[in-house]
Amino acid sequence: MKTIDELLDEGVAGKRVFVRADLNVPLDGTTITDDGRIRAVRPTVSRLAEAGARVIVASHLGRPKGAPDPAFSLAPAAARLGELLGADVAFATDTVGDSAKAVVGALKDGQVAVLENLRFNAGETSKDDAERGAFADRLAELADLYVGDGFGAVHRKHASVYDLPARLSHAAGGLIATEVGVLKKLTEDVERPYAVVLGGAKVSDKLGVIDHLLEKADRILIGGGMAYTFLKAQGHEVGASLLQEDQIPAVQEYLKRADERGVEFVLPVDVLVAPAFPDLKTKAPANPTTVAVDAIPSDGMGLDSGPETNRLYSSKLADAATVFWNGPMGVFEHPDYAEGTRAVAQALIDSDAFTVVGGGDSAAAVRILGFDENAFGHISTGGGASLEYLEGKTLPGLAALED
């Protein structure tokens, strides 16, 4: 895989360089609530601009239905990128139309432009190779070189991720190179004990990675909404908690396999419950009750791990040499249900392990709860991509960057 270092050595001055970034940031209206992904791609954009390239940054945001939708405009992300670069960033109001052509055509050496949301064009995500390829052809007309640096999208077979690199001389950006290097540390010659913490809402989202990690991890800690399917599989009643009953047989099989292989599965011993989901807008006090996992009331909804579980999980991470964490332990956006997630984050910081926070909600939680990002070994920009890599899958966007 060619790197941006090699590309810069060859010279990029005066050349139009298409950077497929991941600017898929959370928005509250037009306000960015977490700019982590923009900050992550800034070094690559900055290096190219400083080398005299005419930089064209492109990304998706959200899930528009193949047509323009103001709610998913990349304009706020473009403005934030300009602030981080300390330079004006031009913004094209379309992807391959008149605005894109005019904005790119006006770029001078060292200048940067951002195209509008790629998913405003149906060809970006089309399952039809010809439709996707036609969109990639039009994107290719805008540029001379391609740099893939949107790690959060490399597991998608999309036009700008998979088809476009085949049409232009290409290289991997600094962010992707870093992400792949980190993930190799979690899959090749791993330092042990190797502990994995998996949370989030649905166990179905994590089945593949659990299956693969049963062959690699020494210890798997389960939390978040997905924990209640595991608890149900062990015979506990879970009240009104999130439950995927159709996944219980798979979970029971994983628990059996873990026991046979000597992989320690750690589940909550107590949880915080309340009769209803909390109001995340007002953050009104929820007044939860702490109960043991064998005493969840029929109307109780489990919304965070309890204090005994937090102490247990911290102890299970204390001696680890490698830790991968993906998914919060509870509804961390509400202060009454943030302690489980906070405890895991603090345990990672307190350990001497190589620690990786696997993107998505976990990365957002680290920032929202006020932790120093530099206290962790690595915070990934791609939750789904990280998980699929750990499942052993071939990621289209990485395959497309191979020479």
BANU-624221 format. One record per residue (C-alpha): residue in one letter; x, y, z. Coordinates in pm, whole numbers, padded with zeros to 5 digits, always signed. Example, Ala and Ser with C-alpha at 12.3 -4.5 7.8 and 13.67 -1.06 7.14 Angstrom:
2
a+01230-00450+00780;s+01367-00106+00714;
END
This chain:
403
m+00000+00000+00000;k+00154+00328-00112;t+00169+00590+00163;i+00126+00964+00160;d+00496+00993+00244;e+00584+00828-00087;l+00332+01047-00268;l+00483+01362-00122;d+00834+01244-00213;e+00719+01216-00576;g+00582+01571-00560;v+00225+01698-00553;a+00274+02070-00620;g+00015+02198-00864;k-00169+01867-00872;r-00534+01822-00780;v-00545+01569-00496;f-00879+01411-00406;v-00884+01323-00034;r-01160+01084+00066;a-01203+01187+00429;d-01456+01092+00695;l-01628+01413+00802;n-01936+01224+00923;v-01966+01425+01243;p-02268+01448+01475;l-02474+01764+01429;d-02727+01946+01643;g-02887+02149+01367;t-02582+02310+01210;t-02367+02284+01524;i-02101+02013+01533;t-02115+01838+01869;d-01796+01631+01822;d-01528+01736+01570;g-01296+01441+01634;r-01313+01306+01281;i-01234+01645+01129;r-00935+01687+01358;a-00818+01337+01264;v-00793+01413+00892;r-00649+01762+00933;p-00281+01647+00933;t-00317+01478+00593;v-00494+01777+00440;s-00239+02013+00592;r+00062+01817+00464;l-00076+01808+00111;a-00160+02179+00110;e+00181+02272+00249;a+00338+02069-00032;g+00153+02280-00288;a-00129+02043-00379;r-00474+02166-00473;v-00668+01964-00217;i-01025+01843-00279;v-01179+01696+00036;a-01486+01476+00001;s-01697+01281+00248;h-02041+01155+00335;l-02250+01270+00629;g-02548+01078+00762;r-02783+00880+00542;p-02952+01108+00288;k-03148+00913+00028;g-02932+00983-00277;a-03056+01341-00317;p-02969+01680-00164;d-03097+01729+00190;p-02998+02048+00380;a-03005+01857+00710;f-02700+01660+00594;s-02495+01936+00435;l-02120+01927+00487;a-02103+02307+00506;p-02050+02309+00888;a-01772+02050+00853;a-01604+02256+00580;a-01613+02565+00801;r-01466+02372+01096;l-01189+02228+00877;g-01100+02583+00775;e-01079+02686+01140;l-00849+02395+01219;l-00628+02466+00918;g-00623+02838+00987;a-00703+02903+00622;d-01001+02965+00399;v-01164+02648+00270;a-01384+02677-00039;f-01713+02486-00041;a-01886+02338-00344;t-02263+02314-00313;d-02275+01994-00521;t-02056+01687-00578;v-01975+01674-00950;g-02188+01956-01091;d-02123+02315-01193;s-02032+02429-00841;a-01779+02149-00788;k-01616+02214-01125;a-01598+02589-01062;v-01463+02559-00707;v-01200+02300-00801;g-01108+02493-01113;a-01043+02806-00907;l-00809+02636-00659;k-00451+02760-00649;d-00153+02565-00520;g-00186+02503-00146;q-00558+02576-00131;v-00833+02345-00004;a-01193+02286-00107;v-01467+02062+00032;l-01733+01904-00189;e-02093+01870-00074;n-02209+01540+00077;l-02121+01256-00162;r-02437+01070-00066;f-02644+01346-00225;n-02567+01150-00543;a-02730+00805-00562;g-02425+00669-00746;e-02212+00692-00432;t-02385+00407-00250;s-02544+00221-00542;k-02519-00157-00545;d-02514-00140-00924;d-02150-00146-01039;a-02224+00057-01353;e-02408+00335-01167;r-02140+00351-00901;g-01868+00348-01165;a-02031+00630-01359;f-02025+00849-01048;a-01662+00753-00984;d-01580+00856-01343;r-01722+01203-01282;l-01533+01238-00954;a-01212+01131-01127;e-01248+01418-01373;l-01196+01660-01084;a-00858+01523-00974;d-00513+01395-01070;l-00437+01189-00759;y-00634+01009-00487;v-00559+00983-00115;g-00779+00754+00094;d-00799+00879+00450;g-01159+00812+00554;f-01106+00508+00772;g-01463+00520+00900;a-01586+00437+00548;v-01335+00177+00427;h-01573-00110+00503;r-01818+00031+00244;k-01810-00060-00126;h-01895+00294-00230;a-01789+00489-00537;s-01552+00732-00364;v-01405+00458-00145;y-01378+00157-00374;d-01420+00259-00739;l-01241+00594-00753;p-00893+00468-00647;a-00895+00238-00950;r-00925+00544-01174;l-00646+00754-01022;s-00295+00702-00892;h-00359+00647-00522;a-00209+00633-00175;a-00317+00584+00184;g-00334+00893+00402;g-00168+00922+00742;l-00488+00842+00932;i-00553+00515+00749;a-00189+00411+00786;t-00211+00473+01161;e-00543+00290+01198;v-00420-00018+01012;g-00100-00024+01215;v-00298-00016+01538;l-00539-00288+01429;k-00249-00514+01339;k-00138-00484+01701;l-00479-00625+01797;t-00460-00917+01554;e-00092-01009+01506;d+00151-01094+01787;v-00080-00950+02051;e+00067-00874+02394;r-00122-01067+02661;p-00338-01070+02862;y-00565-00938+02584;a-00895-00798+02713;v-01185-00684+02497;v-01469-00465+02623;l-01784-00467+02410;g-02088-00250+02477;g-02351-00064+02283;a-02712-00138+02215;k-02741-00452+02005;v-02563-00784+02039;s-02640-00851+01670;d-02397-00571+01578;k-02114-00751+01756;l-02175-01120+01674;g-01907-01137+01406;v-01638-00976+01616;i-01723-01190+01920;d-01699-01501+01703;h-01354-01399+01578;l-01224-01275+01913;l-01306-01603+02082;e-00999-01729+01895;k-00777-01440+02006;a-00885-01273+02331;d-00815-01391+02684;r-01103-01198+02840;i-01424-01049+02697;l-01624-00800+02907;i-01982-00732+02797;g-02184-00421+02884;g-02440-00180+02749;g-02778-00279+02608;m-02633-00593+02454;a-02554-00731+02801;y-02921-00806+02868;t-02937-01063+02589;f-02639-01237+02752;l-02804-01219+03093;k-03126-01362+02951;a-02924-01640+02789;q-02796-01726+03139;g-03151-01752+03268;h-03195-01407+03425;e-03513-01205+03380;v-03431-00864+03234;g-03761-00678+03272;a-03810-00401+03019;s-03441-00389+02924;l-03325-00401+02564;l-03341-00763+02452;q-03280-00946+02124;e-03449-01278+02190;d-03364-01413+01846;q-02994-01386+01934;i-03013-01591+02253;p-02915-01923+02086;a-02607-01760+01930;v-02511-01603+02262;q-02548-01934+02443;e-02321-02097+02185;y-02058-01825+02236;l-02069-01868+02612;k-02021-02242+02565;r-01731-02196+02323;a-01565-01944+02554;d-01580-02193+02840;e-01433-02469+02622;r-01148-02244+02500;g-01071-02094+02841;v-01176-01744+02736;e-01315-01556+03035;f-01655-01400+02966;v-01738-01126+03218;l-02097-01005+03251;p-02256-00743+03479;v-02338-00843+03836;d-02552-00536+03909;v-02721-00268+03698;l-02899+00065+03725;v-03268+00039+03637;a-03556+00283+03593;p-03913+00251+03461;a-03838+00459+03150;f-03561+00581+02919;p-03417+00914+03040;d-03481+01251+02878;l-03155+01327+02700;k-03254+01683+02611;t-03335+01818+02956;k-03105+01573+03142;a-03369+01574+03418;p-03274+01355+03718;a-03369+00993+03650;n-03340+00857+04006;p-03236+00504+03904;t-03225+00206+04138;t-02929-00029+04170;v-03024-00397+04161;a-02843-00728+04125;v-02881-00889+03782;d-03099-01163+03934;a-03338-00903+04079;i-03431-00681+03784;p-03799-00587+03830;s-04049-00664+03555;d-04092-00294+03477;g-03721-00214+03519;m-03516-00099+03223;g-03142-00157+03261;l-02959+00163+03161;d-02607+00136+03305;s-02380-00101+03490;g-02386-00085+03868;p-02103-00002+04112;e-02008-00365+04180;t-01985-00431+03805;n-01772-00121+03760;r-01530-00240+04026;l-01526-00590+03876;y-01455-00463+03525;s-01182-00230+03648;s-01012-00524+03820;k-01036-00735+03504;l-00861-00462+03304;a-00593-00376+03559;d-00345-00647+03455;a-00416-00645+03081;a-00135-00579+02833;t-00370-00505+02544;v-00727-00369+02560;f-00976-00303+02281;w-01296-00120+02379;n-01598-00065+02154;g-01934+00052+02282;p-02050+00240+02595;m-02164+00061+02909;g-02486+00261+02941;v-02675+00572+02833;f-02366+00784+02896;e-02529+01095+02746;h-02730+01127+03071;p-02526+01200+03386;d-02717+00944+03592;y-02609+00665+03355;a-02253+00767+03266;e-02063+00602+03550;g-02021+00261+03386;t-01868+00411+03073;r-01658+00648+03283;a-01527+00355+03491;v-01413+00163+03183;a-01242+00468+03037;q-01064+00537+03367;a-00959+00172+03396;l-00795+00192+03053;i-00609+00506+03154;d-00497+00354+03485;s-00367+00034+03322;d-00025-00010+03164;a-00188-00172+02861;f-00180-00068+02497;t-00537+00066+02481;v-00755+00117+02174;v-01092+00290+02184;g-01283+00155+01887;g-01454+00458+01741;g-01820+00556+01726;d-02000+00612+02054;s-01699+00507+02261;a-01483+00779+02110;a-01762+01033+02158;a-01803+00923+02519;v-01434+00975+02592;r-01461+01333+02472;i-01803+01410+02620;l-01698+01279+02962;g-01392+01502+02956;f-01108+01251+02931;d-00775+01345+02777;e-00760+01165+02442;n-00382+01142+02470;a-00421+00921+02777;f-00530+00633+02551;g-00307+00441+02314;h-00532+00513+02017;i-00885+00639+01954;s-01018+00503+01627;t-01226+00711+01388;g-01416+00410+01255;g-01620+00188+01483;g-01778-00028+01213;a-01456-00048+01012;s-01257-00147+01320;l-01502-00423+01406;e-01504-00565+01054;y-01124-00563+01046;l-01118-00753+01376;e-01369-00999+01228;g-01108-01080+00965;k-01312-00935+00679;t-01160-00778+00368;l-01242-00407+00375;p-01317-00275+00021;g-01159+00064+00083;l-00832-00088+00204;a-00824-00343-00078;a-00868-00058-00328;l-00557+00116-00192;e-00334-00188-00239;d-00092-00149-00528;
END
